[in-house]
Each structure stands twice: as C-alpha cells, then as structure tokens.
Amino acid sequence: MSRAIWGLLLIIALLLAACATGTPGPGEVIVYVAGPLSGFQANTGQTVAGGVRLMAEQLNRSGGLLGHKVKVIVLDDEADSEVALSVAEQVKAAVERGERVLGVIGHPNSGQTAAAMQIYKDLPIVVITPTASEVGLTHQGYRNFFRVNASNDVQAEVGVAYLVNQLGARRVAVLYNDDPYGIDLGRLAAAELQRLGAEVPLSLQVKVEQNRFLQEVAQIKAAGVDAIYYAGYEVECPYLRADLRDAGLGNLTFMASDGCFLAATIDNSDGAAEGMYVTGFAPSPKTAVDQAWIQAYQAVEYRNPDTYSVNGYSAMQVLAEGVKKAGSLSAPQVAEAIRRLDITTPMGRVQYQDNGDLRDAKIYIFQVRGGEFVQVAP
C-alpha cells in the first residue's frame, strides 16, 4: 500500500477517534451542560439542555462565537452531589487535555452546584447556573460563577409577601425538603413570614422524593393553619397536594417554590394542584417567547419547551454575549465582560453585581388554573 494511502487512513482514524471521545474539531469551542438527565429530576436537566442547544444552534447559524462553532456536551449529574463531583472531574480532565472549554451551564440544583464549584472555581472556565438559588453560592468569592435566576432570599421575600399581603395568610405551616435548597429556602420563608407579622406554628422537614405525607398532613390539621408554604420539588409537591385534598384540607392556601414550577406538579397531582400558587424564576415560555422561538425549539429538541427551557437559553445567551463583549474566549476576560453586561433575555433584563448575582432579580407568581400555570404577578 502506498505511503499516501497510509497517510489518508491515519487521518481518517484520528478523526474517528476524535468523534468517539467528544474531542472538539478545529474551530470548535465546548460548552458543557451539567444537570439531571435521568432519575426523578430528569425533566429539569433535559429542559435546561434544550434551551442551551437552541441558543447554540442559533449562534452557529450566524457564525458561532468569534468564528468558533459551539459544541454542546451534556453531562448527567443525576441530582446527586457525588455524581456532580464526578461530572466536574470530567470537565477538569477535558481542560487538562487541552480542549477548548468555554464554560458550564449548570448545575440546576444548589447542592450539586456547591459540590461542583469546589473544582470549577480553579478552572479557566465560566460557570452559569440556570436555577440554583441557595444564597451562599455567591458569597464564596468565586470570580467565574454567575446565575441568571434570583436567589432564595429574593424568592422568600416576594413569595411570602404575596402569600400574606395578597392572599391574607396569617397562620402558615412551612414545609421544606431535606437538601440544601429546601433547608435554605424554608428557613428564609419562615423568617420572612414572622417579619411580616404572620405566625409559623408548624415547620416540618420532609424527604426529597417523599410521596406520602399522612403524618405531616395530620400535624398540619392539628396546627390550625390557614396556609402552607412548601419549599421543594415537583417530585414531592403533587403528592403532598393530593394527601391534603384527601384529608379535607385541599382548600388551604398553598404556595410552592420554584422547584415545583414544572408540568409534573400538575400532571402527577390527580387534579389536586388546581388553585395552588407557585413562585418561578422566569415567566412562562408562553409569555416570555414568541411562537417562532417555540417552533425553533421544537425543531432542535423534538419536544415542547418547559418552564426551565428559557433559563438554559438565557444562560447560554449571557455566556455568548460575554464572549462577544470581551472579544476573547479567555475565561477571566469573559467573566469580567459578563459583569458589565446589560442585555435582555427571555428571563428579562440581565445586569450583574460583582459577586455574580443579578442586580434586579425577578420572581414571578403563578396559579394553577384549568390544569395550567397562569401568571398572576407581577
């Protein structure tokens, strides 16, 4: 066989190897999306990834980032902090191999974000969480970390104010799940309720993925409350609602946190979600984007967008605008450029404080009406 043919075969083999390992091709830049793609929170990670992929596809059609095609690689953290550390190690290994890694969109949950940041903070990448809201995440001095959502102190303040001032709650049971997100938000909500003059005669911690609440419902009934604030996820909330209804407490005013702002809260409640209120970090895709955006999403993802699709899209938009403003793919330069951004995304206007929090973070209030989330405030 001739030397030319051997050379051609070698080139083909190298290209195939690159494809097999996910190595970027010439002129490509990697953006990882890290979040739960399997297990009880799979829909969260999948909808975030869908938003990122749509933004990347739009960027690539218009020339990419500084002439580089955006390559999106999605990694499953299984909503588990140990797995999130493993995901972060994969990103670190890619950086150490010399791959052109721009950043990570993720993780959606506060616990996994806190774990992974122990590795990400020392890497030359930019990290933008689409939904992680635990207050302390932006108090660690990270220079490469941002979020496109409000933190839990803002969520507690806005949600509780609506519960007390608009819905007239005076005696409120606070329930929260047993992960960093739920514990943080439950504590903040209880403090805010008391600051506004409401009573908190009952505060209960429940388990992530708990699906029966008979004991908790009995305690709620005995406490004589007129409202419930729940800080948790869509995998617990519908079952709590169903058990409350079955115990004759379905008419209690009920406010749930952003973790419940997913279709599964309604779909899995056997009709009991009707009338409940939910706080959200972003407006519904039905009001935040137009029909052309939805059709473009469907063309990329082959499914409808869900509530966190706009979060993933907006996070990728922030990263891209940071690159454009910096005129560089260098993470420190991109991070500093992001701090100076003033852009409009599907989640609203984005401007940053120095610590990576939004300057004017928004919380939206929804009510379930006719089996759908209907925005009622602002």
Buried (B, 14 or more C-beta within 10 A) or exposed (E): EEEEEEEEEEEEEEEEEEEEEEBBEEEBBBBBBBBBBEBBBBBBBBBBBBBBBBBBBBBBEEEBBEEBBBBBBBBBBBBBBEBBBBBBEBBBEBBEEEBBBBBBBBBBBBBBBBBBBEBBBEBBBBBBBBBBBBBEBBEEEBBBBBBBBBBBBBBBBBBBBBBBEEBEBEBBBBBBBBBBBBBBBBBBBBBBBEEBEBBBBBBBBBEBBBEEBEEBBEBBBEBEBBBBBBBBBBBBBBBBBBBBBEBEBBEBBBBBBBBBBBBBBBEBBEEBBBBBBBBBBBBBBBEBBEEEBBEBBBEBBEEEBBBBBBBBBBBBBBBBBBBBBBEBBBBEBBBBBBBEBEBEBBBBEBEBEEBBBBEEBBBBBBBBEEEEBEBEBE
